[in-house]
Amino acid sequence: MNTIHPILAEASAGISALKKNPMAVIEHAEGSPVAILNRNRPVFYAVPAAAWEAMLDKIEDLELAALVRERDGEAEIEVDINEL
């Protein structure tokens, strides 16, 4: 039975193409993640360093936003900077 596998990247390449010339695969995607396929099924994603760093920054922003929402409405604590 054929199963549909979503490819969550705009670019894809087979494992053999990746083995043959990994940098060409990455460069062809122009900075975007590449779905690496084995027998037309995605097996992993190759993510360029800049895209990886951007994803981590977004995740951190989401975590901080969740923390802000969680703490919204808590009582404020007055602090004198000269006492620190």
PAPANU-353815 format. One record per residue (C-alpha): residue in one letter; x, y, z. Coordinates in steps of 0.25 Angstrom, whole numbers, padded with zeros to 4 digits, always signed. Layout:
BEGIN
AXYZ;...
***
This chain:
BEGIN
M+0000+0000+0000;N+0005+0014-0004;T+0006+0024+0008;I+0006+0039+0006;H+0018+0045+0013;P+0018+0060+0014;I+0031+0068+0010;L+0032+0080+0019;A+0042+0087+0011;E+0042+0094-0003;A+0054+0087-0008;S+0057+0072-0007;A+0068+0063-0012;G+0071+0048-0012;I+0081+0042-0003;S+0090+0038-0015;A+0090+0053-0019;L+0094+0057-0005;K+0105+0047-0004;K+0110+0051-0018;N+0111+0066-0015;P+0105+0071-0002;M+0109+0085-0003;A+0102+0086-0017;V+0089+0081-0011;I+0090+0091+0000;E+0094+0103-0010;H+0083+0099-0019;A+0073+0101-0008;E+0078+0116-0006;G+0078+0116+0009;S+0065+0108+0011;P+0064+0094+0018;V+0065+0082+0008;A+0057+0069+0010;I+0066+0057+0008;L+0058+0046+0002;N+0061+0031+0002;R+0052+0023-0008;N+0043+0036-0009;R+0041+0037+0006;P+0047+0048+0014;V+0057+0042+0024;F+0063+0055+0029;Y+0064+0070+0027;A+0077+0077+0024;V+0076+0091+0030;P+0087+0102+0026;A+0093+0108+0039;A+0087+0122+0037;A+0073+0115+0035;W+0076+0107+0048;E+0080+0119+0056;A+0067+0127+0051;M+0058+0115+0056;L+0065+0115+0069;D+0063+0130+0071;K+0048+0128+0067;I+0047+0117+0077;E+0053+0125+0088;D+0044+0137+0085;L+0032+0128+0086;E+0037+0122+0099;L+0039+0136+0105;A+0025+0141+0100;A+0019+0129+0107;L+0026+0133+0120;V+0021+0147+0118;R+0007+0142+0117;E+0008+0133+0128;R+0013+0144+0137;D+0003+0155+0132;G-0005+0160+0144;E+0005+0156+0155;A+0007+0166+0166;E+0019+0175+0163;I+0031+0176+0173;E+0037+0189+0175;V+0052+0189+0175;D+0062+0200+0178;I+0074+0199+0169;N+0083+0205+0179;E+0080+0194+0188;L+0084+0183+0178;
***
